[in-house]
Amino acid sequence: MRQEIFGEFLLSIIKMSGVLGGDKSFVEGLTPKQLHLLMEIGSNTYRHGDLAGILGVEPSTLTRTLDPLVKSGLVERQHNLDNRREVLIKLTGNGLEAVANAHEKHHQLFADILKQVPENKRKQVDESVAILLEIIKKTNVKH
């Protein structure tokens, strides 16, 4: 695969996601960054500092990003009963519903895109994407 084609492929995915500054996501009322945060949290409960580390942001940045999500009832913050200095972050029922909605819309988009791959090339595309995904997951990008 030529580097230019691969680069264009990845940039197209990033642009489609809206992460580069779009203001609309697959879920009405959420920015792409907010939706990404909800999807990262998923059904897990995180300590605030751990979640900031996973996302590669400062804790204060995470706090500012979480504030509107808490106010809208999608995310819950609570003190850790075992360590009152720690704040735990998890999704509410509405937050889980928003994530499920986004996943459904993503799956439909992916299905629509994959339908356009010629039948005789689907196995080749599947194998190639699996290889690339494995490599991407192992790659540690430093910003």
GUVO-110248 format. One record per residue (C-alpha): residue number from 1; residue in three letters; chain; x, y, z. Coordinates in nm, 2 decimals, always signed. Layout:
+-----+------+-------+--------+--------+--------+
:  nr : rest : kette :     px :     py :     pz :
+-----+------+-------+--------+--------+--------+
: NUM :  ALA :     A :      X :      Y :      Z :
...
+-----+------+-------+--------+--------+--------+
This chain:
+-----+------+-------+--------+--------+--------+
:  nr : rest : kette :     px :     py :     pz :
+-----+------+-------+--------+--------+--------+
:   1 :  MET :     A :  +0.00 :  +0.00 :  +0.00 :
:   2 :  ARG :     A :  +0.13 :  +0.34 :  -0.09 :
:   3 :  GLN :     A :  +0.19 :  +0.58 :  +0.20 :
:   4 :  GLU :     A :  -0.01 :  +0.86 :  +0.03 :
:   5 :  ILE :     A :  -0.32 :  +0.63 :  +0.00 :
:   6 :  PHE :     A :  -0.30 :  +0.51 :  +0.35 :
:   7 :  GLY :     A :  -0.25 :  +0.87 :  +0.48 :
:   8 :  GLU :     A :  -0.56 :  +0.99 :  +0.29 :
:   9 :  PHE :     A :  -0.76 :  +0.69 :  +0.41 :
:  10 :  LEU :     A :  -0.68 :  +0.77 :  +0.78 :
:  11 :  LEU :     A :  -0.74 :  +1.14 :  +0.73 :
:  12 :  SER :     A :  -1.08 :  +1.07 :  +0.57 :
:  13 :  ILE :     A :  -1.18 :  +0.86 :  +0.87 :
:  14 :  ILE :     A :  -1.06 :  +1.13 :  +1.11 :
:  15 :  LYS :     A :  -1.25 :  +1.40 :  +0.92 :
:  16 :  MET :     A :  -1.56 :  +1.18 :  +0.91 :
:  17 :  SER :     A :  -1.55 :  +1.13 :  +1.29 :
:  18 :  GLY :     A :  -1.56 :  +1.51 :  +1.34 :
:  19 :  VAL :     A :  -1.29 :  +1.49 :  +1.60 :
:  20 :  LEU :     A :  -1.09 :  +1.76 :  +1.43 :
:  21 :  GLY :     A :  -1.33 :  +2.03 :  +1.54 :
:  22 :  GLY :     A :  -1.66 :  +1.94 :  +1.40 :
:  23 :  ASP :     A :  -1.96 :  +2.05 :  +1.62 :
:  24 :  LYS :     A :  -2.20 :  +1.77 :  +1.53 :
:  25 :  SER :     A :  -2.17 :  +1.40 :  +1.61 :
:  26 :  PHE :     A :  -2.38 :  +1.09 :  +1.56 :
:  27 :  VAL :     A :  -2.58 :  +1.19 :  +1.87 :
:  28 :  GLU :     A :  -2.77 :  +1.52 :  +1.86 :
:  29 :  GLY :     A :  -2.66 :  +1.77 :  +2.12 :
:  30 :  LEU :     A :  -2.31 :  +1.62 :  +2.16 :
:  31 :  THR :     A :  -1.99 :  +1.73 :  +2.00 :
:  32 :  PRO :     A :  -1.76 :  +1.46 :  +1.86 :
:  33 :  LYS :     A :  -1.52 :  +1.51 :  +2.15 :
:  34 :  GLN :     A :  -1.80 :  +1.47 :  +2.40 :
:  35 :  LEU :     A :  -1.93 :  +1.16 :  +2.23 :
:  36 :  HIS :     A :  -1.57 :  +1.02 :  +2.22 :
:  37 :  LEU :     A :  -1.55 :  +1.07 :  +2.59 :
:  38 :  LEU :     A :  -1.88 :  +0.90 :  +2.66 :
:  39 :  MET :     A :  -1.77 :  +0.61 :  +2.44 :
:  40 :  GLU :     A :  -1.44 :  +0.58 :  +2.62 :
:  41 :  ILE :     A :  -1.61 :  +0.57 :  +2.95 :
:  42 :  GLY :     A :  -1.87 :  +0.32 :  +2.83 :
:  43 :  SER :     A :  -2.00 :  +0.09 :  +3.11 :
:  44 :  ASN :     A :  -1.68 :  +0.14 :  +3.32 :
:  45 :  THR :     A :  -1.62 :  +0.35 :  +3.63 :
:  46 :  TYR :     A :  -1.29 :  +0.54 :  +3.62 :
:  47 :  ARG :     A :  -1.10 :  +0.74 :  +3.87 :
:  48 :  HIS :     A :  -1.08 :  +1.10 :  +3.74 :
:  49 :  GLY :     A :  -0.70 :  +1.10 :  +3.71 :
:  50 :  ASP :     A :  -0.69 :  +0.76 :  +3.54 :
:  51 :  LEU :     A :  -0.94 :  +0.87 :  +3.28 :
:  52 :  ALA :     A :  -0.74 :  +1.18 :  +3.21 :
:  53 :  GLY :     A :  -0.43 :  +0.97 :  +3.17 :
:  54 :  ILE :     A :  -0.61 :  +0.73 :  +2.93 :
:  55 :  LEU :     A :  -0.73 :  +1.03 :  +2.72 :
:  56 :  GLY :     A :  -0.39 :  +1.20 :  +2.73 :
:  57 :  VAL :     A :  -0.53 :  +1.52 :  +2.88 :
:  58 :  GLU :     A :  -0.47 :  +1.72 :  +3.20 :
:  59 :  PRO :     A :  -0.72 :  +1.65 :  +3.48 :
:  60 :  SER :     A :  -0.84 :  +2.01 :  +3.46 :
:  61 :  THR :     A :  -0.92 :  +1.97 :  +3.09 :
:  62 :  LEU :     A :  -1.11 :  +1.66 :  +3.16 :
:  63 :  THR :     A :  -1.31 :  +1.84 :  +3.43 :
:  64 :  ARG :     A :  -1.40 :  +2.12 :  +3.18 :
:  65 :  THR :     A :  -1.51 :  +1.86 :  +2.92 :
:  66 :  LEU :     A :  -1.71 :  +1.66 :  +3.18 :
:  67 :  ASP :     A :  -1.90 :  +1.96 :  +3.33 :
:  68 :  PRO :     A :  -2.16 :  +2.00 :  +3.05 :
:  69 :  LEU :     A :  -2.20 :  +1.62 :  +3.04 :
:  70 :  VAL :     A :  -2.27 :  +1.61 :  +3.41 :
:  71 :  LYS :     A :  -2.51 :  +1.90 :  +3.38 :
:  72 :  SER :     A :  -2.70 :  +1.73 :  +3.10 :
:  73 :  GLY :     A :  -2.73 :  +1.41 :  +3.31 :
:  74 :  LEU :     A :  -2.51 :  +1.19 :  +3.09 :
:  75 :  VAL :     A :  -2.22 :  +1.15 :  +3.33 :
:  76 :  GLU :     A :  -2.21 :  +1.11 :  +3.71 :
:  77 :  ARG :     A :  -1.93 :  +1.21 :  +3.94 :
:  78 :  GLN :     A :  -1.91 :  +1.07 :  +4.29 :
:  79 :  HIS :     A :  -1.65 :  +1.06 :  +4.56 :
:  80 :  ASN :     A :  -1.48 :  +0.73 :  +4.61 :
:  81 :  LEU :     A :  -1.61 :  +0.60 :  +4.94 :
:  82 :  ASP :     A :  -1.27 :  +0.43 :  +5.00 :
:  83 :  ASN :     A :  -1.07 :  +0.75 :  +4.93 :
:  84 :  ARG :     A :  -1.26 :  +1.07 :  +4.96 :
:  85 :  ARG :     A :  -0.99 :  +1.26 :  +4.76 :
:  86 :  GLU :     A :  -1.07 :  +1.05 :  +4.45 :
:  87 :  VAL :     A :  -1.36 :  +1.13 :  +4.22 :
:  88 :  LEU :     A :  -1.52 :  +0.84 :  +4.03 :
:  89 :  ILE :     A :  -1.66 :  +0.90 :  +3.68 :
:  90 :  LYS :     A :  -1.93 :  +0.68 :  +3.52 :
:  91 :  LEU :     A :  -2.22 :  +0.72 :  +3.27 :
:  92 :  THR :     A :  -2.58 :  +0.75 :  +3.38 :
:  93 :  GLY :     A :  -2.85 :  +0.55 :  +3.22 :
:  94 :  ASN :     A :  -2.90 :  +0.84 :  +2.97 :
:  95 :  GLY :     A :  -2.53 :  +0.83 :  +2.90 :
:  96 :  LEU :     A :  -2.53 :  +0.46 :  +2.83 :
:  97 :  GLU :     A :  -2.83 :  +0.51 :  +2.60 :
:  98 :  ALA :     A :  -2.65 :  +0.79 :  +2.40 :
:  99 :  VAL :     A :  -2.35 :  +0.55 :  +2.36 :
: 100 :  ALA :     A :  -2.57 :  +0.27 :  +2.24 :
: 101 :  ASN :     A :  -2.74 :  +0.51 :  +1.99 :
: 102 :  ALA :     A :  -2.40 :  +0.62 :  +1.86 :
: 103 :  HIS :     A :  -2.28 :  +0.26 :  +1.82 :
: 104 :  GLU :     A :  -2.60 :  +0.17 :  +1.63 :
: 105 :  LYS :     A :  -2.54 :  +0.47 :  +1.39 :
: 106 :  HIS :     A :  -2.17 :  +0.38 :  +1.35 :
: 107 :  HIS :     A :  -2.26 :  +0.02 :  +1.27 :
: 108 :  GLN :     A :  -2.51 :  +0.13 :  +1.00 :
: 109 :  LEU :     A :  -2.25 :  +0.37 :  +0.85 :
: 110 :  PHE :     A :  -1.99 :  +0.10 :  +0.84 :
: 111 :  ALA :     A :  -2.23 :  -0.15 :  +0.69 :
: 112 :  ASP :     A :  -2.32 :  +0.11 :  +0.42 :
: 113 :  ILE :     A :  -1.95 :  +0.17 :  +0.34 :
: 114 :  LEU :     A :  -1.86 :  -0.20 :  +0.33 :
: 115 :  LYS :     A :  -2.15 :  -0.28 :  +0.10 :
: 116 :  GLN :     A :  -1.97 :  -0.08 :  -0.16 :
: 117 :  VAL :     A :  -1.67 :  -0.30 :  -0.15 :
: 118 :  PRO :     A :  -1.69 :  -0.54 :  -0.45 :
: 119 :  GLU :     A :  -1.79 :  -0.89 :  -0.34 :
: 120 :  ASN :     A :  -1.46 :  -1.05 :  -0.47 :
: 121 :  LYS :     A :  -1.25 :  -0.80 :  -0.27 :
: 122 :  ARG :     A :  -1.42 :  -0.82 :  +0.07 :
: 123 :  LYS :     A :  -1.20 :  -1.10 :  +0.21 :
: 124 :  GLN :     A :  -0.89 :  -0.91 :  +0.10 :
: 125 :  VAL :     A :  -1.01 :  -0.58 :  +0.26 :
: 126 :  ASP :     A :  -1.11 :  -0.77 :  +0.58 :
: 127 :  GLU :     A :  -0.77 :  -0.92 :  +0.61 :
: 128 :  SER :     A :  -0.59 :  -0.60 :  +0.53 :
: 129 :  VAL :     A :  -0.79 :  -0.39 :  +0.78 :
: 130 :  ALA :     A :  -0.73 :  -0.66 :  +1.05 :
: 131 :  ILE :     A :  -0.36 :  -0.64 :  +1.00 :
: 132 :  LEU :     A :  -0.36 :  -0.26 :  +1.01 :
: 133 :  LEU :     A :  -0.58 :  -0.25 :  +1.32 :
: 134 :  GLU :     A :  -0.34 :  -0.48 :  +1.50 :
: 135 :  ILE :     A :  -0.05 :  -0.26 :  +1.41 :
: 136 :  ILE :     A :  -0.24 :  +0.06 :  +1.51 :
: 137 :  LYS :     A :  -0.33 :  -0.09 :  +1.85 :
: 138 :  LYS :     A :  +0.04 :  -0.16 :  +1.92 :
: 139 :  THR :     A :  +0.16 :  +0.18 :  +1.80 :
: 140 :  ASN :     A :  +0.24 :  +0.44 :  +2.07 :
: 141 :  VAL :     A :  +0.19 :  +0.78 :  +1.93 :
: 142 :  LYS :     A :  +0.36 :  +1.07 :  +2.12 :
: 143 :  HIS :     A :  +0.21 :  +1.42 :  +2.07 :
+-----+------+-------+--------+--------+--------+
